Amino acid sequence: MEVILKETIEKLGSQGDVVKVANGYARNYLLPKKLALPATPANLKQVEQIKISALKKEATERKQAEELAALMGQLIVTVARKVGENDVLYGSVTTLDIADDLKRQGYEIDRRKIHLEEPLKTLGEYPVPIKLHRDVTATIKVHVVPEAAQE
């Protein structure tokens, strides 16, 4: 069955694309959730309007993400943890800890957009990338310090 996507769906296509999918996938998932329309001539005309508005929306979102990335490039996130021997942390610093500190500083960032290869387990300064938009990534500095030094 051919459908027109109303939203971008990962591994399937982007908004406005005409894609061929299994009948069950279209009937049971895409159409009831209003993620797609059947590919009829009338709907194809409507899609042109959707594409134009999507391009405008994409441009404004990207511009906002670039402005936010410029601001966040200067941010320093400080996380205090209890420390054992050899500056090894009790526990680790995760994306949730970084997101909480960003929230305290006034930046509402979803923790899933913060990309850590693995949790931080030693003291130091780490560059951490944050994906703000499909094409825009900001890098912040995360300082992991001993708990007593935070005061």
C-alpha positions in Angstrom: 0.0 0.0 0.0 1.3 3.5 -0.8 0.9 6.1 1.8 2.0 9.7 2.3 3.8 10.4 5.5 2.5 13.3 7.6 5.5 13.2 9.9 9.1 12.0 9.7 9.3 8.4 10.7 12.8 7.0 11.3 13.9 4.3 8.9 10.8 4.9 6.7 10.9 8.4 5.4 10.4 12.1 6.0 7.3 14.2 6.1 5.6 14.4 2.7 7.3 11.3 1.2 5.2 8.7 -0.7 6.3 5.3 0.6 5.2 1.8 0.0 4.5 -0.1 3.2 2.8 -3.4 4.2 -1.0 -3.2 4.2 -1.2 -4.2 7.9 1.4 -1.6 8.9 -0.6 1.1 7.2 -4.0 0.0 8.4 -3.1 -0.9 12.0 -0.4 1.7 12.8 0.2 4.6 10.4 -3.4 5.5 9.4 -5.0 5.2 12.9 -2.3 7.3 14.6 -2.6 9.8 11.8 1.0 9.5 10.8 0.1 8.9 7.2 -2.6 9.4 4.5 -3.5 7.0 1.7 -1.8 8.1 -1.5 -4.8 9.4 -3.5 -4.6 12.3 -6.1 -6.4 14.6 -3.7 -4.1 13.8 -0.8 -1.0 14.3 -3.1 -2.1 17.9 -3.7 -2.6 18.4 0.0 0.9 17.0 0.6 2.5 19.8 -1.4 1.0 22.3 1.1 2.3 20.2 4.0 5.8 20.1 2.5 6.0 23.9 2.1 4.9 24.5 5.7 7.3 21.8 6.9 10.2 23.5 5.2 9.4 26.8 6.9 9.1 25.1 10.3 12.3 23.2 9.8 14.2 26.4 9.0 12.9 28.2 12.1 13.7 25.1 14.3 17.2 24.9 12.9 17.8 28.6 13.4 16.6 28.4 17.1 18.8 25.3 17.6 21.9 27.1 16.2 21.2 30.1 18.5 20.8 27.8 21.5 24.0 25.9 20.5 25.9 29.2 20.5 24.7 29.9 24.1 25.3 26.4 25.3 28.9 26.3 23.9 30.0 28.5 26.8 28.2 26.5 29.5 30.0 24.7 32.3 28.1 22.0 34.2 29.6 21.1 37.6 28.6 17.8 39.2 29.8 17.0 42.7 30.2 13.3 43.8 31.6 11.4 46.7 35.2 10.3 45.9 37.1 7.2 47.0 40.8 6.4 46.5 42.6 7.4 43.3 39.8 9.9 42.6 37.4 7.2 41.7 33.7 8.2 42.2 31.2 6.3 44.3 28.7 5.9 41.5 28.9 7.8 38.3 27.7 10.9 36.5 25.0 10.1 34.0 23.0 12.0 31.4 20.2 12.5 34.0 22.7 14.3 36.3 23.8 16.6 33.5 20.2 17.3 32.5 19.3 18.2 36.1 22.1 20.7 36.3 21.2 22.2 32.9 17.6 22.5 34.2 18.9 24.4 37.3 20.7 26.8 34.9 17.5 27.4 32.9 18.0 25.0 29.9 15.3 22.4 29.5 17.1 19.6 27.6 15.8 16.1 27.3 18.4 13.7 28.7 18.2 11.4 25.7 19.7 14.2 23.6 22.8 14.2 25.8 25.3 11.8 24.3 27.7 10.1 26.7 29.7 7.1 25.5 29.6 5.8 29.0 28.9 7.3 32.4 31.7 9.4 33.9 33.5 7.6 36.7 36.5 9.8 37.5 37.1 13.4 38.4 37.9 15.8 35.6 36.6 17.9 32.8 34.8 16.3 29.9 33.3 17.6 26.6 29.8 16.3 26.3 27.8 16.7 23.0 24.1 17.5 23.1 22.1 17.0 19.9 19.7 20.0 19.7 18.5 19.4 16.2 19.1 16.8 13.5 21.9 18.9 12.1 23.0 21.0 15.2 25.1 19.6 18.0 26.3 21.7 20.9 29.3 20.7 23.1 29.3 21.6 26.8 31.9 21.1 29.5 31.1 18.9 32.4 33.3 19.3 35.5 33.2 16.3 37.9 34.4 17.5 41.3 34.7 16.0 44.8 31.6 16.7 46.9 33.3 19.0 49.4 34.7 21.3 46.7 31.1 22.2 45.5 30.5 24.5 48.5 
